Amino acid sequence: MADFDHVKIAVRCRPLLEEERSRIQVIIKTDEENDKLIAFYPESKEGLLYNYDYFFPEETSQLDVFQVVGQEMVALCMGGYNSCCIGYGPSAAGKTHTFFGSKQEHGLIQMTTKELFDQIKAEPENIQYDVTFTYWEMNADHIRDALNIANKENLPVRKNPKHGGIYIPNLTEVSVNSWDELDNCIMTGNITRIKLAAERQARWHGFLKLKLVKHDKNNPDKIYTSTMLFGHLKGPDRVGQKGAQGTVMKHGSSVNKSITLLGAAMQHVVEMRRRKLNSVLADETLDYEQTQAKLAQTQKELLKDSESLFAECKLTQILTEAFNGGTGTILLANVSATDYHETTDTLENLQNAQQIQVALKQNVQTTKTGFVHKKLQDVQQQVPENPLAEGHPLTELEEKVKVLAEKYDHLLQGTERPETPPQQMPEVAPQELPRGQRWKQSDAKANKHGTRSTVYIPTSRGGKNTYKGQWANSLKAGYGEQITELSKYVGEWGGGLRDGEGTLHVRKSKTDEWKRIYKGSWRADKRHGYGTNWYDNGDIYEGYWQDGKRSGVGKLYIINGDKIEGQWRNDKTEGWATLYLKNGDWFEGHWHNGLREGPGVWYYESKEQLYIGQWHLGVAKCGTVEDMERKEDNTNSHFLPRVGVLCVDKVLDDTKDKLKRQRELISGGLGEQSLDYSLCEDDMEDDIPEEDSARLGGEDVPSPTKKGAAGMADTLQQDIEEYIEAVGDDIGGDSFAQIKKLHKQQAAAADGAAAAKMASY
């Protein structure tokens, strides 16, 4: 708050009884012109001038004090700032009455805290407060819990290593939900203090502290904390004049010592601050903006530097935060007109305190929810736009986003997301020791067996190669992690090879981050079984493997947004499969060696048409174009007039026979077994595990009578030609050239025969 820029001084004069007026030694008045307090003898025309912020003459009521001091403390606390009011002054000057009141009227503490709870109650529904209360009493070196009289421990003072600030361990902290609950706690603490004072025949300083934690449901990432501290300092005693002895003198001296050390600490703080700030102002090398920035930085440093000046006793340690410039502190001094020296001494001590500058800052803390949310936002910014088809396996960053999002949602609901349990290592069978000589048994025991810490494995090039995990008979077996300079595998082993479930990460250089490329099953150091592979170009394959190659049922998510789902063999599409294009069109049918071969259907969703026909080497050879059942108009339905409509089936049958003979010719020329597409599905069934359907979406393997693929192309034939050119490299250079040569020869012959037959019709 801009108007709270220094420790404020409030002075209240104790109302005098009628019989006391004849003993007045000092008169205090305000000099409105110079904004000063003047203290002088009744018979004197001149007096001493003092700085002040608030002045409460004799006729001031408790309500007047609250409306000035209490209201300001409540405004600070509700705004997220720390507030503090220290009752200061000689004994019998009215501090206790000002703070705790009487049976006729409440004191400053009751009025202020009641106003605080009234404002909390008036907050909107999305704002909630947690309020806790502590109460203790102390002298220079001892602290007692006022809310637990059974706790006779001299409590220590500690610095909070996490959030900073001073706290008292093992001090009773009570959660209060209303002012009535708080008032009962204050009464309990007051009774405890009275009992303890009677036992020791001496009173100590008393401290009451409220801590508020503000929660905003509309902003769960942050919480606002604030404190309200009331310090009821006992006035210094003239124990020597009173003839105190023994324990009474000890307690009285301790109180006097603490007051003296507090005054010295405030003076040292003022001197240190003045010295450091003046050094900044005297630096002629800085311009105005640089000077202001340096002053702001120095103010922050002074908050920390002030702590060492308040380390002389426990009282000064407790009041470190009140006078280090980070708390809105009001020193409320009570004075009596019947004692000139005590009054002027009190006012003199206040002058140092008023020179302590204050730079208030809201106490905003990031919650656990906030930390997770911030981390989630940071990771989300790192995730690149993913063009893959819907349902693709997540990348590492996407998985991290998913986990953080789930954790964040749980925290918003007030629960914790269950953490993934750590990998449980399987039990390693006990090692069988050889019978016979003891040296053989000792040699066997020296071999690696069981779970071991990191083992450094020598390499020919001297690079990093470590293994941490389980062994069996000097071979990696069970669960373990092996890291080399460019690869990292975490998972199961058998016979020294990767065998079972595991994850492989790689990187291009030692300075790069690890990148996951495969997660799934292994056998004999090769991908085997069900697993997911992330390729460098962005493609992702999820499905079954055999001897390091895609074989069985699987899905390939292509970086351009297309997806192939179906049967695979030797890393290529083989059998029945479906191609889904990003534009919504799709193809389903038979494939061989990565090319469409045999019956299939193109579904042109945008045109509401489909092409049912035969394919050979990825090229459509014959078929019909039909409208889909949902199509209601003739858009895109142009075709040539039919010729010999009654003979269309015969033309198709003849073309299918020619395609079969062409396949046999090509297979014979390449030395392969003749391909019969009608057997493709039966041949693949033996290679597909029974659980394939469940692992890949819960559906059966597609059959020719089922719809489930995707095709593309503005012009069907052009699209197919582009597709066969794209996969040509996978077939092999010589084989592909030979296939294309035969294909051209047979296509020319087929075209001539077809023209002749059409003419005969």
PyMOL commands that set and color helices and strands:
alter all, ss='L'
color gray80, all
select helices_A, chain A and resi 18-23+62-78+95-100+108-121+179-200+239-242+246-281+288-310+314-318+320-323+340-354+368-382+396-412+438-446+645-669+677-685+692-695+716-726+728-731+733-760
alter helices_A, ss='H'
color red, helices_A
select strands_A, chain A and resi 8-13+27-31+36-40+48-50+54-56+83-88+127-138+143-145+158-159+166-167+174-175+205-216+222-232+328-335+363-366+450-456+465-472+475-484+487-494+497-506+515-523+526-534+540-546+549-557+563-569+572-580+586-592+595-604+609-616+619-627+710
alter strands_A, ss='S'
color yellow, strands_A
deselect
rebuild
show_as cartoon
